[in-house]
Amino acid sequence: MQNFFSEFMIDMNNLFPFIHFYSSFHWSAWNI
């Protein structure tokens, strides 16, 4: 279970910059 959790955290760390970029792009598109 600990190994699964560590793998999950690594995946989240890899996806977070993409999610942050997408959300900021999405909000900037809405604000125009």
C-alpha positions in Angstrom: 0.0 0.0 0.0 2.9 2.4 0.8 4.4 1.7 -2.6 1.1 2.5 -4.3 0.8 5.7 -2.4 4.3 6.8 -3.3 3.6 6.0 -7.0 0.4 8.0 -6.8 2.2 11.0 -5.3 4.8 10.9 -8.0 2.1 10.8 -10.7 0.4 13.8 -9.1 3.6 15.7 -8.9 4.1 15.1 -12.6 0.6 16.1 -13.5 0.3 19.2 -11.3 2.3 21.6 -13.6 0.1 20.5 -16.5 -3.1 21.0 -14.5 -1.9 24.4 -13.3 -1.0 25.5 -16.8 -4.4 24.3 -18.2 -6.4 25.9 -15.4 -4.6 29.3 -15.8 -5.0 29.1 -19.6 -8.7 28.3 -19.1 -9.3 31.2 -16.7 -7.4 33.7 -19.0 -9.6 32.6 -21.9 -12.7 33.2 -19.7 -11.5 36.6 -18.6 -11.1 38.0 -22.2 
